[in-house]
Amino acid sequence: MSPKENTAIGQLLSLLESRYAIRVLWALKDGHPQTFRLLQDSIGGITPNTMNTRIKELRQAGLLDHASHGYVVTPLGADLLKRMAELPTFATKWVNSQAKKAV
């Protein structure tokens, strides 16, 4: 991997590592706009202050936008979510492997 690619990945991971950042995006993966309150309820456990901060950061990063009916992912955000589409399958496989270890 080139230094430029390493830098780009580092910047993206830094953004996504922020508490609840991935959850905000994931809650919008179906493409339907969500109001602040609905998005907060979809995520669960996020404070309004943290939610505002994540929304601001994700908007600045070009992954999230505010439409007339609420927050939506941008085409760039949808592309990222598309690339993460295998996450549920992997998560299930991982949880099952952890359960087997515990036995």
C-alpha positions as CSV (number, residue, x, y, z in Angstrom):
1,M,0.0,0.0,0.0
2,S,1.3,3.4,-0.9
3,P,1.9,6.2,1.7
4,K,-0.9,8.1,0.1
5,E,-3.3,5.2,0.5
6,N,-2.2,4.7,4.1
7,T,-2.8,8.4,4.8
8,A,-6.3,8.2,3.2
9,I,-7.2,5.1,5.2
10,G,-5.9,6.6,8.4
11,Q,-8.0,9.7,7.9
12,L,-11.2,7.7,7.1
13,L,-10.6,5.4,10.1
14,S,-10.0,8.3,12.4
15,L,-13.4,9.7,11.4
16,L,-15.2,6.4,11.6
17,E,-13.6,5.5,15.0
18,S,-15.4,8.5,16.6
19,R,-18.0,7.3,19.0
20,Y,-21.3,6.5,17.2
21,A,-20.0,7.7,13.7
22,I,-20.6,4.3,12.1
23,R,-23.9,3.9,13.9
24,V,-25.1,7.2,12.5
25,L,-24.3,6.1,9.0
26,W,-25.6,2.6,9.5
27,A,-28.9,3.9,10.7
28,L,-29.3,5.7,7.4
29,K,-28.3,2.8,5.2
30,D,-31.8,2.2,3.9
31,G,-31.7,5.6,2.1
32,H,-34.8,7.0,3.9
33,P,-34.4,10.5,5.5
34,Q,-34.6,10.6,9.3
35,T,-35.2,13.5,11.5
36,F,-32.8,14.2,14.3
37,R,-35.1,12.6,16.9
38,L,-35.8,9.5,14.7
39,L,-32.1,9.1,14.0
40,Q,-31.3,9.5,17.7
41,D,-33.9,6.8,18.5
42,S,-32.5,4.5,15.8
43,I,-29.0,4.7,17.2
44,G,-30.0,4.5,20.9
45,G,-28.0,5.7,23.8
46,I,-26.5,8.7,21.9
47,T,-26.7,12.1,23.6
48,P,-28.0,15.1,21.6
49,N,-24.6,16.8,22.0
50,T,-22.7,13.7,20.7
51,M,-25.2,13.3,17.9
52,N,-24.8,17.0,16.8
53,T,-21.0,16.5,16.8
54,R,-21.1,13.3,14.7
55,I,-23.6,14.9,12.2
56,K,-21.4,17.9,11.8
57,E,-18.3,15.8,11.3
58,L,-20.0,13.4,8.8
59,R,-21.5,16.4,6.9
60,Q,-18.0,18.0,6.7
61,A,-16.6,14.7,5.4
62,G,-19.2,14.6,2.7
63,L,-20.9,11.4,3.9
64,L,-24.1,12.9,5.3
65,D,-26.4,15.7,4.4
66,H,-29.6,17.3,5.5
67,A,-32.5,17.1,3.1
68,S,-36.0,18.5,3.4
69,H,-37.3,15.5,5.4
70,G,-34.2,14.8,7.5
71,Y,-30.7,13.5,7.4
72,V,-29.6,11.2,4.5
73,V,-26.3,9.7,3.3
74,T,-24.7,11.4,0.3
75,P,-23.7,9.3,-2.7
76,L,-20.2,9.1,-1.2
77,G,-21.8,7.9,2.1
78,A,-23.9,5.3,0.2
79,D,-20.8,4.1,-1.5
80,L,-19.1,3.5,1.9
81,L,-22.2,1.7,3.2
82,K,-22.3,-0.4,0.1
83,R,-18.7,-1.4,0.7
84,M,-19.6,-2.3,4.3
85,A,-22.6,-4.4,3.2
86,E,-20.8,-7.6,4.2
87,L,-20.7,-6.5,7.8
88,P,-23.9,-8.2,9.0
89,T,-22.7,-11.6,7.6
90,F,-19.3,-11.2,9.1
91,A,-20.7,-10.0,12.5
92,T,-22.9,-13.1,12.7
93,K,-20.0,-15.4,11.9
94,W,-17.8,-13.6,14.4
95,V,-20.5,-13.8,17.2
96,N,-20.9,-17.5,16.6
97,S,-17.2,-18.1,16.7
98,Q,-17.0,-16.2,20.1
99,A,-19.9,-18.3,21.4
100,K,-18.0,-21.5,20.5
101,K,-14.9,-20.2,22.4
102,A,-17.0,-19.6,25.5
103,V,-18.2,-23.2,25.7
